[in-house]
């Protein structure tokens, strides 16, 4: 029986690739990539010429059984995403679950993921944190934010640059404009930026300066005294809004 390797790839600078990751990708029988065009650039940079196939959120339900069978037949397979660690807001979970349930050895290499440098650089506590990834785009979005209003741990969110300003405005609405935040943009790339300050100020900045690139938002946890107060306030406002709409 073969093995499944989960291999992190750089979130920006190609030099962030580890020696071990390169060696694994050179040795396996098959490399699964989220986007073969994007991954081809990385593989060419490191002179990796293994077989490359697509594995993404639109086809993973169909490809997982086939990949599992190939590994069971003796093939070593590596899974990579466009950037970072597969499974963290990227395809990977379904394949890992299928392999572990089938008794296949899954080896995950340590390596790049965007939220770690973002939270460490933010200046907010990172001994305990809450990773939320991408919030729902529409349905359930505000409900989830209301649930997080009293979260005391530092919170981590991923967001598209096209939705960043609106998201920060929603954070102001739910968490309060004075809550601290740090927006990390283009981590490990040439134009890396960390914009820190109260939510209202950071939201204003990006409303005047169009954001670009990959974005991680770090939000300060709620103070103990505000844990219940903020949540109840938000609930009351939502209830009042529902009553007004009903009338």
C-alpha positions as CSV (number, residue, x, y, z in Angstrom):
1,X,0.0,0.0,0.0
2,X,1.2,3.5,-0.8
3,X,1.0,6.7,1.3
4,X,-0.7,10.1,1.1
5,X,1.5,13.1,1.7
6,X,0.0,16.5,2.5
7,X,2.6,19.0,1.3
8,X,2.4,22.8,2.2
9,X,3.5,25.2,-0.5
10,X,4.6,28.8,-0.2
11,X,1.9,31.5,0.3
12,X,4.1,34.0,-1.5
13,X,7.9,33.8,-1.8
14,X,8.9,30.6,-3.5
15,X,12.0,30.4,-1.3
16,X,9.7,29.4,1.6
17,X,9.5,25.9,0.2
18,X,11.2,23.3,2.5
19,X,13.9,20.9,1.4
20,X,11.7,18.0,2.6
21,X,8.7,19.2,0.6
22,X,10.8,19.3,-2.6
23,X,12.2,15.8,-1.9
24,X,8.7,14.4,-1.3
25,X,7.3,15.9,-4.5
26,X,10.2,14.5,-6.5
27,X,9.7,11.0,-5.1
28,X,6.0,10.4,-5.3
29,X,4.1,8.7,-8.2
30,X,1.4,11.4,-8.4
31,X,1.0,15.1,-7.4
32,X,-2.5,16.4,-6.9
33,X,-2.9,20.1,-7.4
34,X,-5.7,22.6,-6.8
35,X,-4.8,24.4,-10.1
36,X,-2.2,22.6,-12.3
37,X,-1.3,25.9,-14.0
38,X,-0.4,27.6,-10.7
39,X,1.4,24.6,-9.4
40,X,3.4,24.1,-12.6
41,X,5.2,27.4,-11.9
42,X,6.3,26.1,-8.5
43,X,7.3,22.6,-9.8
44,X,9.3,24.1,-12.6
45,X,11.1,26.4,-10.2
46,X,12.3,23.3,-8.2
47,X,12.9,21.1,-11.2
48,X,10.1,18.7,-10.3
49,X,8.7,16.7,-13.2
50,X,6.3,14.2,-11.6
51,X,2.8,13.4,-12.9
52,X,0.4,16.2,-12.1
53,X,-3.4,16.0,-11.9
54,X,-6.2,18.3,-10.8
55,X,-7.9,17.9,-7.4
56,X,-10.1,20.8,-6.4
57,X,-13.4,21.6,-4.7
58,X,-15.4,21.1,-7.9
59,X,-14.2,17.5,-8.6
60,X,-13.0,16.1,-5.3
61,X,-16.2,14.2,-4.6
62,X,-15.6,12.2,-7.8
63,X,-11.8,11.9,-7.6
64,X,-11.4,10.9,-4.0
65,X,-12.5,7.2,-4.4
66,X,-10.2,6.8,-7.5
67,X,-7.2,8.3,-5.7
68,X,-7.8,6.1,-2.6
69,X,-7.8,3.0,-4.9
70,X,-4.5,4.1,-6.5
71,X,-2.9,4.5,-3.1
72,X,-4.2,1.2,-2.0
73,X,-2.7,-0.3,-5.1
74,X,0.7,1.0,-4.1
75,X,1.0,4.5,-5.4
76,X,2.5,7.3,-3.3
77,X,0.5,10.5,-3.8
78,X,1.2,14.1,-2.7
79,X,-1.5,16.7,-2.4
80,X,-0.7,20.4,-2.7
81,X,-2.9,23.5,-3.0
82,X,-2.3,26.8,-4.7
83,X,-0.7,28.2,-1.6
84,X,-0.4,27.1,2.1
85,X,-1.4,23.8,3.7
86,X,-4.1,21.7,2.0
87,X,-7.2,21.3,4.2
88,X,-6.9,24.8,5.7
89,X,-9.6,26.6,3.7
90,X,-8.4,24.6,0.7
91,X,-9.4,21.1,-0.6
92,X,-7.9,18.2,1.3
93,X,-10.3,17.2,4.1
94,X,-12.3,14.7,2.1
95,X,-9.3,12.9,0.7
96,X,-7.6,12.7,4.1
97,X,-10.8,11.4,5.7
98,X,-11.2,8.7,3.0
99,X,-7.6,7.6,3.4
100,X,-7.6,7.4,7.2
101,X,-10.9,5.5,7.2
102,X,-9.3,3.0,4.7
103,X,-6.2,2.6,6.9
104,X,-3.9,4.5,4.5
105,X,-1.0,6.2,6.1
106,X,-1.3,10.0,5.9
107,X,1.8,12.1,6.4
108,X,1.4,15.9,6.7
109,X,4.5,17.9,6.3
110,X,4.9,21.1,8.4
111,X,5.1,24.3,6.4
112,X,3.5,27.5,5.2
113,X,0.0,28.7,6.2
114,X,-1.0,32.3,5.9
115,X,-2.7,32.8,9.3
116,X,0.4,31.9,11.5
117,X,2.6,34.9,10.4
118,X,-0.5,37.1,10.3
119,X,-1.5,36.5,14.0
120,X,2.1,36.5,15.2
121,X,2.8,39.8,13.5
122,X,-0.5,41.3,14.7
123,X,0.6,42.0,18.3
124,X,-2.5,40.4,19.7
125,X,-2.4,37.3,21.9
126,X,-1.6,34.1,19.9
127,X,-1.4,31.6,22.7
128,X,-5.1,30.8,22.2
129,X,-7.0,31.8,19.1
130,X,-10.2,31.1,17.1
131,X,-9.7,30.3,13.4
132,X,-12.8,31.1,11.4
133,X,-11.4,31.1,7.9
134,X,-13.9,32.4,5.3
135,X,-17.2,33.5,6.7
136,X,-20.4,32.5,4.8
137,X,-20.8,35.0,1.9
138,X,-24.6,35.5,2.5
139,X,-26.8,33.1,4.4
140,X,-25.7,32.7,8.1
141,X,-23.0,35.3,7.9
142,X,-24.4,37.8,10.4
143,X,-25.7,35.1,12.6
144,X,-22.1,33.7,12.9
145,X,-20.7,37.2,13.6
146,X,-23.3,37.6,16.4
147,X,-22.2,34.3,17.9
148,X,-18.6,35.6,17.9
149,X,-19.4,39.0,19.5
150,X,-18.3,37.7,22.9
151,X,-15.4,35.5,21.8
152,X,-12.5,36.3,24.1
153,X,-9.8,34.6,22.0
154,X,-8.1,36.4,19.1
155,X,-10.1,35.7,16.0
156,X,-8.7,34.9,12.5
157,X,-10.6,35.4,9.2
158,X,-9.7,35.0,5.6
159,X,-11.3,37.4,3.1
160,X,-11.3,38.4,-0.5
161,X,-10.0,41.9,-1.3
162,X,-13.3,42.6,-3.0
163,X,-15.3,42.1,0.2
164,X,-12.7,43.4,2.7
165,X,-14.3,46.9,3.3
166,X,-17.8,45.5,3.7
167,X,-16.5,42.8,6.1
168,X,-14.7,45.4,8.2
169,X,-17.8,47.5,8.3
170,X,-19.8,44.5,9.5
171,X,-17.2,43.8,12.2
172,X,-17.6,47.4,13.4
173,X,-21.3,46.9,13.5
174,X,-21.1,43.7,15.5
175,X,-17.8,43.9,17.5
176,X,-17.7,47.7,17.9
177,X,-15.5,50.1,15.9
178,X,-13.0,50.5,18.7
179,X,-12.1,46.8,18.8
180,X,-8.5,46.3,17.6
181,X,-7.6,44.5,14.4
182,X,-4.8,43.8,12.1
183,X,-5.2,43.3,8.3
184,X,-2.3,41.3,6.8
185,X,-2.0,41.5,3.0
186,X,0.3,39.7,0.6
187,X,2.2,37.8,3.3
188,X,5.8,36.9,2.3
189,X,5.4,38.7,-1.0
190,X,7.1,41.9,-2.2
191,X,4.3,44.2,-1.2
192,X,3.5,42.6,2.2
193,X,1.5,45.0,4.4
194,X,0.1,44.9,8.0
195,X,-2.5,47.6,8.8
196,X,-3.2,47.7,12.5
197,X,-5.6,49.8,14.6
198,X,-9.3,50.1,15.7
199,X,-11.7,48.4,13.2
200,X,-13.3,51.7,12.3
201,X,-9.9,53.3,11.3
202,X,-8.8,50.3,9.3
203,X,-12.1,50.1,7.6
204,X,-11.8,53.8,6.7
205,X,-8.3,53.3,5.4
206,X,-9.3,50.5,3.0
207,X,-12.3,52.4,1.8
208,X,-9.9,55.0,0.6
209,X,-7.1,52.6,-0.5
210,X,-8.3,49.7,-2.7
211,X,-7.0,46.5,-1.2
212,X,-5.3,43.8,-3.4
213,X,-4.0,40.3,-2.9
214,X,-4.5,37.6,-0.3
215,X,-5.9,38.9,3.0
216,X,-5.9,37.7,6.6
217,X,-7.9,39.7,9.2
218,X,-6.9,39.4,12.9
219,X,-9.5,40.7,15.4
220,X,-8.9,41.3,19.1
221,X,-10.9,39.1,21.4
222,X,-13.7,40.7,23.5
223,X,-12.9,42.0,26.9
224,X,-14.5,40.0,29.8
225,X,-16.8,42.8,30.8
226,X,-18.1,43.1,27.2
227,X,-18.6,39.3,26.7
228,X,-22.3,39.3,27.6
229,X,-23.0,43.0,27.0
230,X,-22.1,43.0,23.3
231,X,-23.9,39.8,22.5
232,X,-27.1,40.9,24.2
233,X,-27.0,44.3,22.6
234,X,-26.7,42.7,19.1
235,X,-29.5,40.3,19.8
236,X,-31.8,43.1,20.9
237,X,-31.0,45.1,17.8
238,X,-31.6,42.1,15.5
239,X,-34.9,41.4,17.3
240,X,-36.0,45.0,16.9
241,X,-35.1,44.9,13.2
242,X,-37.1,41.7,12.7
243,X,-40.1,43.3,14.4
244,X,-39.8,46.4,12.3
245,X,-39.6,44.4,9.0
246,X,-42.6,42.3,10.1
247,X,-44.7,45.5,10.5
